[in-house]
């Protein structure tokens, strides 16, 4: 997951300005929660793919890939997956709470 805090010289005055500051500046990015969730999921997927590829290279005894680099990539993928799992659980709990509300 790529979480970066960008410092802005002026305070943000609107929700639109906050969304513009939160989205990366490369390519067409979706604004809002769904875009952020999609970007986070693709980032976690990419981290898992990288860790998987590095693990295969270590098993094939590639001299260009170190075990330390592989372990760090595996840990990054695991932390990202756990964070994604927590977000999913919170979303399911929020959905359940809303569905159980009496109107």
Rosetta blueprint (number, residue, H / E / L):
1 X L
2 X L
3 X L
4 X L
5 X L
6 X L
7 X L
8 X L
9 X L
10 X L
11 X L
12 X L
13 X L
14 X L
15 X H
16 X H
17 X H
18 X H
19 X H
20 X H
21 X H
22 X H
23 X L
24 X L
25 X L
26 X L
27 X L
28 X L
29 X L
30 X L
31 X L
32 X L
33 X H
34 X H
35 X H
36 X H
37 X H
38 X H
39 X H
40 X H
41 X H
42 X H
43 X H
44 X H
45 X H
46 X H
47 X H
48 X H
49 X H
50 X H
51 X H
52 X H
53 X H
54 X H
55 X H
56 X H
57 X H
58 X H
59 X H
60 X L
61 X L
62 X L
63 X L
64 X L
65 X L
66 X L
67 X H
68 X H
69 X H
70 X H
71 X H
72 X H
73 X H
74 X H
75 X H
76 X H
77 X H
78 X H
79 X H
80 X H
81 X H
82 X H
83 X H
84 X H
85 X H
86 X H
87 X H
88 X H
89 X H
90 X H
91 X H
92 X H
93 X H
94 X H
95 X H
96 X H
97 X H
98 X H
99 X H
100 X L
101 X L
102 X L
103 X L
